[in-house]
């Protein structure tokens, strides 16, 4: 099997893709990119040793600087947005429940 020379940008993108979600596996990402699993693993470990990539994958909804709490105004604004989203989801849930009851009543099995 011949060794390939991949561009640095491709390697960096592959590492970033792997680290973008904690649920990613070397096998799945390598198969998607058409590279060997061991090659991807080497790129990730090399990037982590060089300090380019975080040691742990960043999960969805988590920023790289999660240690920063933020100002109270930012937190209050986020709380307001989350409460509005909760109200919206509860309304959608209630509509779906009513629709399910309605359609369940129509069936004549």
C-alpha positions, 0 to 999 in steps of 0.5 A: 500500500502506497503512502499518501501525502495529505495537505496540512489543511486536510489533516487539520480539518480531519482532526477538527471534525473528529474533535467536534463531537464526543460521539465520533469514533476514529473508524467512522470519521476515517471511513467518511474521509477515505483514510485509514483509522490509524492515520487519523488517530496519529493526526489527532494525537500529534495535534494534541501533543503539539497543543493545537487540539484540545485533549478532550473533544468539545461537545455540542453546546459547550464552548472551548472556554467554558470556564468563563461564566460570563456577565450577569446580563449575558446570563439573564439574557440567555435565561430569557431566551431559554424560558421562551424556548421552553414555552414554545416547546410546551405549546407544541407538545400540547398541540400534538397531544390534542391532535393525538387524542383527536385522531385516536377518537376517530379510529373505528377499529 
